[in-house]
């Protein structure tokens, strides 16, 4: 099984997709999350990276880290799906930052109202 997975990885065009598609198997989720976190802390920034980090920590119920990485995500862009607004706001509420969570939800409502009229 391991040999087939390794050979499959050699034929994929995007190994990041392979790694994230394998999340949860054999504790790969933890290893990938730690790797992504190290990459981000060394200064690499991307929307995709911050989405993955925020989602990973949100799923693990580590709301402090989820809020941190969603914060980085929102610092880069606010052109995001509603799920990111919602999860960021929930993360903020969980760590006691209710005012900031209300602000994020107000931005989502504003974005939703604007989208209806386009």
Buried (B, 14 or more C-beta within 10 A) or exposed (E): EEEEEEEEEEEEEEEEEBBBEBBEEEEBBEEBBEEBBEBBEEEEEEBEBBBBBBBBBBBEEBBEBBBBBBBBBBEBEEEBEEEBBEBBBBBBBBBEBEEBBEEBBEBBEEBEEEEEEE
